[in-house]
């Protein structure tokens, strides 16, 4: 790996820990609804959410930054699809097969309620059914990326900037300032928003390739990230107070917490730039960071599986710590435990796939050698 890549691999780890935090707060039952009255713990939860909500955008920006210089690799999407399909099916088997066997032994048949057709389709076709919405949008982005790269490299930078500005105005600024729900707004849960992020990440990379990048101190963009996160939280507090007095703007209370809001986008770019300017020297630390980051996507696929996404919070008794002094400690330990446990499983999958790949390669070589010998004899 290039020396500088360890910076972004560390950011990839941080982004995934943030994503786990979002699921910890929401699916763990800690984050109160925007229209409800907030307790001190509720405000703390929303503040933590504000710091982490940019994580999905950051993860996409990292991918866009590196995809900008890569050649067309259609098998990349296939590789991601295989990983998604493996976890979609494997985890479902782990959860359903033991229960199915138990029911079969006791009753002699398996009731349809234990495994519906709807669930089956989500496990077998995880991309088209959006079992993992992020994976679906991410794969679509990787398929579009090489088609865009050549054109983006030839496009004059002024026109490129104007195009990005217009997209941000259309997809982000408009929904952030207008106190109504827009019909075109998908809240950032779609491939269109991922393509917008891709254009931003690619622009950062191409501009860096064309000009001598001035080394900035990481604390400046990091301060921008903190400011934008504070603005996200402040918007919630202000609009929530207005809603309690007037009953108006209910749909606008947590508007800035959506992935395609302007403050969330700005926080994402600032955090990305902050890590871009962190220097990590090559060595054992950089190697360890890259190794751990290599499991990040697998961590997402495991803990966000349909069978797992609400269950792991129950295992960790998340809701029980919401209103206690141990809340922050429990949160910090929980997200690390979830990442570490899923990382170990992902490392196992990587070894399994590598072993199967080597066996298939040896088999192919044996077949080719046999065919060659037979042709020689003839």
N, C-alpha and C positions, 0 to 999 in steps of 0.2 A: 504494500500500500504506500501511497505517497505520504510524506511526512505530515502534510497539512491535514490529511483526512482524519486523523485521530480527533481533531477538534470537532468535526461534524459527527463522528461516531459517538463522541461523548454527548453531543446535543441530541442524537437519536435516542440514547438511553434516557436522558432527561425528559424528552418529549413523551416517551412511552410511559415513564413513571407518572407524568402529568395526566396522560390518558387514563391510566389506572385510577388516579385520583378522581377524575371526573366520574368514573363508574362507581367508585367507592362512595362518593357523595350522593349521587343520584339513585343508583340501584340499591345502595345500602340504606336508603330511607332517611338520610341525614339532611339533605337539601330541602328546605321547605318550599312549598309552591309560592310562586311570585305574588299571588293575590292574598296569601295568608298573612297574619300578623307574625312578625319576626321576633324570636327570642334572641338573647345574646349569642347563643349557640348557632342560631339561624344566620345571624349577620356574619359570624365567623366562617360558617360554611360557604356563604356566598362570596366572602372575601377570598377564600381559598380557591373557589371556583374561578374567580376573576384572574387569579395568577396562572391558572392552568388551562383556561379555555382556548388559548392560542395554540395548544400542543398539536392538534391535528393539522393545522395550517403549516406549522413548522416542519412536521414530518414530510409533508408534500413538497415544501420548498427545498429540503435536503435532496430529495429524489430528483427534482427538476434541475437543481444545480449540477448534479453529476450526469444526468441523462443528456444534458445539452451538448456534451462533447463525445457522446458515444455513437458508434455506428448502428445501423439498423439491425436489431437483434429480435426477430419475431419470437424466438424460443424463450425470451425473457418472460413474456406474458404466460407462456405455457408452463414455465417453471413455477411462477407464482400460483397459477391455477392448480397445479399438482399439490402444492403445499396446502392451499386452501381446502381442496377436496379431501386430502388425507385427514386433516383434523376434523372436517365436517363429518366424515363417515366414522373415523376411528373413535371419536368421543361419543358419538351416538351409539356405537356398538357397545362401548364400555358401560354406558348407562342403561341400555335397553336389553341386551342379551341376558345378563344375570336375572333381571326381573322377569323376562320372558320365560326363562327356564324354570324359575320358581313357580310362576303361574301355571305353566304346563304340567308340572309335577303334581300340583295341588288340585287343579280343576280339569286337567286334560285338554284344555284349549286356551288360546290367548285372546282376550277381549280386544276388539278393535280400538277401544279407547286408549289402550296403552301405546299405540303407535298409529297415529292418524295419517291419512294420505297427504295432508298439508305438511306435516312434519317431515314425512319421507321425501317429498319434493325439495324441501329446504336443505336436507342433508345431501341428496344426490346431485342437485343443481344449485350449489351455494352462490354462484355468481349471478345467474339470471334471476334468482329469487331474492337476492340481496340478503342472504343469511347474515353476511357481514357487509353492511352498506359501504364501509370504507374500502374493502377489498374490491368490490364491484367497480366503484369509481376509480380506484387506483389502477386496476388492470386496463380500464378504458383509457386512462391517461397515458399509460405506457404504450398502448397501441397507437394512439394519436401522436405521441411525442416524436418519433422518427420522421413522420410525415411533415411535421412542422419545422424540424430543425434546419433543414436546408434552406427553406424560405426565410426563416428568421435570421440566419447568418447573412443573407444577401440584402435583407431589408435595411434601409437607412435608419440609423439609430433615432433620428428625430421622429420619423414616422412610427417606429416601434414604440417610443415613449408615448406618443399621442394615442396610439391604439390601446396601450395598457391603461392610460388615464381614462379613456372613454369607457373601457370595460369596468374599471373600478367605480366610476361614476354610476354606471348602469346597474351593476350587480351589488355594490356595497354602499356607496354614499346615499343613493336614493332610499334604500330600505332603512338606513340608519337615521335619517332626518325626518322622513315623512311619518306622521303618527297614524298610519293606516296599514293594513295588511295588503301587500302587493301580490297580484295573481302570479307573477313570474318568480316570486321569492321562494326558493327551496331551502333557505336557512343555511346553505353551504353543504347540504347533504347530497350533492350530485356531482357528476363528472364535469358539468359546465364550470362550476366553481373551481374544481381541481385544475382544469385547463387554464383558467385565469391565474391561479397560483403558479402553474407551470410557466406561463409567460413571464411572470415576475422573477421566478428563480432563474430562468434561462437568461433573462436580461442581465441579472447580476453577474452571471458567469461570463457571458459574452463581453460585457463591459470590462470585466477584470482581465480577460484575455487580450483586449485591444489596447488597454492603457495600463500604465504602471500604477498598480493600486497603492494608494497612500495608506501606510499602516496606521490605523486609528487605535486608540485605547479602547479596550473592550468595555470599560465602564461607561462611556458615553452612550453607545446604543443600549447598554443594559439599563441605564437610567431612563432611556426612552421607553423600554419595555415596562419598567415599574410605573412610569407615569401613565402609560396607556392602560395598564391593569387597574391602576387607581381610578382612572376615568371611567372604566367599565363598572367598577363597584360603586363609584359616586353616582353614576346615572341611575343605578338600581335604587339606591337610598333616596334620591331626590324624587324620582317618579313614583316610588312606592309611597312616600309621604304624601305626595299630591293625590294619589289614588285613594288613600285612606280618608282624606278630607272631602274629596269630590266624587269618588267612584268612577272617575274617568281615566282613560289611557291604561286600562288593564293589560292590553296586549303589548304595551310599550315598556312595561316595567323591566323585563329582562332582555330587551331588544339587543342591547350591546353585547350580550353574552352569546349571541349566535355567531357561528363561524365566519359568516360573510359580512359581519358588521365592520365598520371602518376602524373602530378602536381595536377590535380583535385582529384585523389584518395588520394594522400598524404595530401592534405588540408582537405579532409573529415575525415581521420583517426586522424589527429591532433586536429581538432575541437571536434571530439567525445571524445578523451582522455582528452581534456581540461575540458569539462563538467563532465566527469567521476570523476574528482578530485575537483569538486566544492561541498561544503557541504551546504545543505539547511536543517535546522532543521525542525522537525515536528511541525505543527501548522497551523494557518490560512493561512499564505503565501503559504506553501507547498500544502495545500488542494486546494487553489485557482488556483495554477499553474496546478495541476493535473486535476482539473475540466475544465479549459480552454483548456488544451492540448487534452482532450478527444474529442474535437470537430474538431481537426486539419484535419483529413481525410475527414470529411464532408465539411470543408472549401474548400478543393481541388476539391471535386466532384461538388460543386456548381459553383464556379467561373470559372472552366475549362470545364463546359458543352458546347456542340457544340453551343447551343443557346446563351451562355453567354460569351465565351472566348474572343470575340472581342468587345462585347457590353459594358461591364462594364468600359473599358478604355474610350469609347466615353462618357459615363455618367459622368466620372470624368474629361473629357477634358484633358487627359494626354498629347497629342502631343502639346497642346498649351503652356505648361510650359517647354518644352524641352530646349529652348534657353533663358530662363529667370533666374534671380537671385533666383527665388522662386522654382526652380526645385527640390532641395533636400528637401525642406519643403513640397512641394506637394507630392513627393514620399513617405516621411515618414508618412504623414497623410493618404494618399491613401491606403497604404498597411494595416495600422491599421484599417481603416474604412471597407475595404473589409473583413478582418479577423473577425471583430466584427459583421458585418451584417450577414455573412455566419454562424458564430458561433451561433447567435440567432436562425436562421433557423434550424440548426443542433440540438440544444437543444429541439426545438419543435418536430423534428422527433424522437428524443430519447424518449420523453414523450409519443408520439403517439404509438411507437412500444412497450413501456413498458405497456401501457394501453391495447393494443391489446393482448399482451402476458398474462397479468393477466386475461383478460376476457376469453381467450382460455383455460387457466389453470382451471378457475372456471367451465367453461363449461365441461371440461373433468372430473373434480371431480364429477359434478352433474350426468353425464352419468354413471360413474363408480358406484356411490352410488345407482342410479336407477337400474342398472343391478344387483347389489348385493342384493338389496331388493327383486327383482323379483326372483332371484335364491333361496333366503331364503323362500319365499312363496311356491315355487315349492317343 
